[in-house]
Amino acid sequence: MNKTILIKNAVIATGGEKNKILHDYSILIENDKIKQIDHKNKFKGKYSKVIDARGKIAMPGFINSHMHFYSTFARGLIKAKPSRNFVEILNHLWWRLDKQLTNADSYYSALIPLITAIKKGTTTIIDHHASPFAIKGSLKAIEKAVRETGLRASLCYEVSDRDGKDRAREGIQENVDFIKYARGEDDNFIHGLFGLHSSFTISNETLEEAAYQGHRLNAGFHIHTAESQADQIHSETHYKMRVVERLQKFGILGRKSICAHCVHINEKEMDILKQTQTAVAHNPQSNANNSVGIADLVKMAKKGILTGLGTDAMTVNMLEELRTGVWIQHLKNNPSTGFAEPVISLIVNNPKIASRYFKNIGELKEGFFADIILIDYIPPTPLIADNFWGHLVFGISQSHVNTTIVNGRILMENRKLKIDADEEEITRKSAELAKKLWNRF
């Protein structure tokens, strides 16, 4: 028997390159897909459920193009030494934290932001994981959390030589095993990319093996790229080439690959990214917090690079990240430049990136999977397609996500979770595990 949900009385923002604002329209979901979007008078039948979305905006669920679930247990940690630069941040905090993670830690540190993502209307996440002393099975542990929350995620393990060759080989194998597993599932919820940490922690030998295994599987790669100037200095000193050139040499770039950050790339490197159709995930809050600089999103957009918006685990709230992205681009350029690029990265380009891994998501369109969010928002000024971005950045972003639907399944309604999860117990267990990790830190 078909399950149907009718969403009525919402103002609909369809998303996509040709975003439409529809007043007096309704959305009919049948099972997991959008069956019909039409004028409200066209819907006269009986439905399994009717959602009256008056006073709300209906739009596609948000997509996050670069995330680190495992960073959850760093929240409130005060044992790391102060850091004066990016490499010190890695050594004092992240590379000490990730060494302590168990698979149970990885599961709970994913579950917490996934639940928060539901509350913030983020329905698809591209994650990048590290747990060098608990590698085997770590992606399956995260997948379990993803399945339990009902969201979509692309997962990978970040291969690095920083903890020795054995860990690098184990990381390569974890990627291989998970990519094969995800392909076998073929359910449009879980996907596997081939994770790499960054050029400056990966030897030629490891990069060559990772490239071989990734190409053998026809998989894309997900790697931090020139996040800090230290990455470029290392590449030029040891390999006599810039970071993006080195990645191109080893075949890491391509249509299925994501280069995160790209703060310190030059025009030649931008041209390579464009030519290879490699996506870039911009993470403005993280870049500002780590004081590494501001990626030139405006120049990359002019060159036709597919730039998406990630959060690098600073948040799972994509509208918070969007606003920061706009302010940072204004700061880098001027107040007349850099508004459109972050908005396009989130609303248009993140769905384009995700569509390389998942089928028919990121737009409210008949036949697409029903990943829909309802946000409480009554426009105080006229709302049309031409000014939607202004409403999004300055108004909708300040409102609450009321309802989150993924694949036709209601995960939250009226700001109450509908998934089978005891949030209080999950939070208690997470805090218990975090305390133990902090004692090992």
Secondary structure in CASP SS format (residue, H / E / C, confidence):
PFRMAT SS
TARGET T0000
AUTHOR 0000-0000-0000
METHOD secondary structure of the structure
MODEL  1
M C 1.00
N C 1.00
K C 1.00
T E 1.00
I E 1.00
L E 1.00
I E 1.00
K E 1.00
N C 1.00
A C 1.00
V E 1.00
I E 1.00
A E 1.00
T C 1.00
G C 1.00
G C 1.00
E C 1.00
K C 1.00
N C 1.00
K C 1.00
I E 1.00
L E 1.00
H C 1.00
D C 1.00
Y E 1.00
S E 1.00
I E 1.00
L E 1.00
I E 1.00
E E 1.00
N C 1.00
D C 1.00
K E 1.00
I E 1.00
K E 1.00
Q E 1.00
I E 1.00
D E 1.00
H E 1.00
K H 1.00
N H 1.00
K H 1.00
F C 1.00
K C 1.00
G C 1.00
K C 1.00
Y C 1.00
S C 1.00
K E 1.00
V E 1.00
I E 1.00
D E 1.00
A C 1.00
R C 1.00
G C 1.00
K E 1.00
I E 1.00
A E 1.00
M E 1.00
P E 1.00
G C 1.00
F E 1.00
I E 1.00
N E 1.00
S E 1.00
H E 1.00
M E 1.00
H C 1.00
F H 1.00
Y H 1.00
S H 1.00
T H 1.00
F H 1.00
A H 1.00
R C 1.00
G C 1.00
L C 1.00
I C 1.00
K C 1.00
A C 1.00
K C 1.00
P C 1.00
S C 1.00
R C 1.00
N C 1.00
F H 1.00
V H 1.00
E H 1.00
I H 1.00
L H 1.00
N H 1.00
H H 1.00
L H 1.00
W H 1.00
W H 1.00
R H 1.00
L H 1.00
D H 1.00
K H 1.00
Q H 1.00
L C 1.00
T C 1.00
N H 1.00
A H 1.00
D H 1.00
S H 1.00
Y H 1.00
Y H 1.00
S H 1.00
A H 1.00
L H 1.00
I H 1.00
P H 1.00
L H 1.00
I H 1.00
T H 1.00
A H 1.00
I H 1.00
K H 1.00
K H 1.00
G C 1.00
T E 1.00
T E 1.00
T E 1.00
I E 1.00
I E 1.00
D E 1.00
H C 1.00
H E 1.00
A C 1.00
S C 1.00
P C 1.00
F C 1.00
A C 1.00
I C 1.00
K C 1.00
G C 1.00
S H 1.00
L H 1.00
K H 1.00
A H 1.00
I H 1.00
E H 1.00
K H 1.00
A H 1.00
V H 1.00
R H 1.00
E H 1.00
T H 1.00
G C 1.00
L C 1.00
R E 1.00
A E 1.00
S E 1.00
L E 1.00
C C 1.00
Y E 1.00
E C 1.00
V E 1.00
S C 1.00
D C 1.00
R C 1.00
D C 1.00
G C 1.00
K H 1.00
D H 1.00
R H 1.00
A H 1.00
R H 1.00
E H 1.00
G H 1.00
I H 1.00
Q H 1.00
E H 1.00
N H 1.00
V H 1.00
D H 1.00
F H 1.00
I H 1.00
K H 1.00
Y H 1.00
A H 1.00
R H 1.00
G H 1.00
E H 1.00
D C 1.00
D C 1.00
N C 1.00
F C 1.00
I E 1.00
H E 1.00
G E 1.00
L C 1.00
F E 1.00
G E 1.00
L E 1.00
H E 1.00
S E 1.00
S H 1.00
F H 1.00
T H 1.00
I C 1.00
S C 1.00
N H 1.00
E H 1.00
T H 1.00
L H 1.00
E H 1.00
E H 1.00
A H 1.00
A H 1.00
Y H 1.00
Q H 1.00
G H 1.00
H H 1.00
R H 1.00
L C 1.00
N C 1.00
A C 1.00
G C 1.00
F E 1.00
H E 1.00
I E 1.00
H E 1.00
T E 1.00
A C 1.00
E C 1.00
S C 1.00
Q H 1.00
A H 1.00
D H 1.00
Q H 1.00
I H 1.00
H H 1.00
S H 1.00
E H 1.00
T H 1.00
H H 1.00
Y H 1.00
K C 1.00
M C 1.00
R C 1.00
V H 1.00
V H 1.00
E H 1.00
R H 1.00
L H 1.00
Q H 1.00
K H 1.00
F C 1.00
G C 1.00
I C 1.00
L C 1.00
G C 1.00
R C 1.00
K C 1.00
S C 1.00
I E 1.00
C E 1.00
A E 1.00
H E 1.00
C C 1.00
V C 1.00
H C 1.00
I C 1.00
N C 1.00
E H 1.00
K H 1.00
E H 1.00
M H 1.00
D H 1.00
I H 1.00
L H 1.00
K H 1.00
Q H 1.00
T H 1.00
Q C 1.00
T C 1.00
A E 1.00
V E 1.00
A E 1.00
H E 1.00
N C 1.00
P H 1.00
Q H 1.00
S H 1.00
N H 1.00
A H 1.00
N H 1.00
N C 1.00
S C 1.00
V C 1.00
G C 1.00
I C 1.00
A C 1.00
D C 1.00
L H 1.00
V H 1.00
K H 1.00
M H 1.00
A H 1.00
K H 1.00
K C 1.00
G C 1.00
I C 1.00
L C 1.00
T E 1.00
G E 1.00
L E 1.00
G C 1.00
T C 1.00
D C 1.00
A C 1.00
M C 1.00
T C 1.00
V C 1.00
N C 1.00
M H 1.00
L H 1.00
E H 1.00
E H 1.00
L H 1.00
R H 1.00
T H 1.00
G H 1.00
V H 1.00
W H 1.00
I H 1.00
Q H 1.00
H H 1.00
L H 1.00
K H 1.00
N C 1.00
N C 1.00
P C 1.00
S C 1.00
T C 1.00
G C 1.00
F C 1.00
A H 1.00
E H 1.00
P H 1.00
V H 1.00
I H 1.00
S H 1.00
L H 1.00
I H 1.00
V H 1.00
N H 1.00
N H 1.00
P H 1.00
K H 1.00
I H 1.00
A H 1.00
S C 1.00
R C 1.00
Y C 1.00
F C 1.00
K C 1.00
N C 1.00
I C 1.00
G C 1.00
E C 1.00
L C 1.00
K C 1.00
E C 1.00
G C 1.00
F C 1.00
F E 1.00
A C 1.00
D C 1.00
I E 1.00
I E 1.00
L E 1.00
I E 1.00
D E 1.00
Y C 1.00
I C 1.00
P C 1.00
P C 1.00
T C 1.00
P C 1.00
L C 1.00
I C 1.00
A H 1.00
D H 1.00
N H 1.00
F H 1.00
W H 1.00
G H 1.00
H H 1.00
L H 1.00
V H 1.00
F H 1.00
G C 1.00
I H 1.00
S H 1.00
Q H 1.00
S C 1.00
H C 1.00
V E 1.00
N E 1.00
T E 1.00
T E 1.00
I E 1.00
V E 1.00
N C 1.00
G C 1.00
R E 1.00
I E 1.00
L E 1.00
M E 1.00
E E 1.00
N C 1.00
R C 1.00
K E 1.00
L E 1.00
K C 1.00
I C 1.00
D C 1.00
A C 1.00
D C 1.00
E H 1.00
E H 1.00
E H 1.00
I H 1.00
T H 1.00
R H 1.00
K H 1.00
S H 1.00
A H 1.00
E H 1.00
L H 1.00
A H 1.00
K H 1.00
K H 1.00
L H 1.00
W H 1.00
N H 1.00
R H 1.00
F C 1.00
END
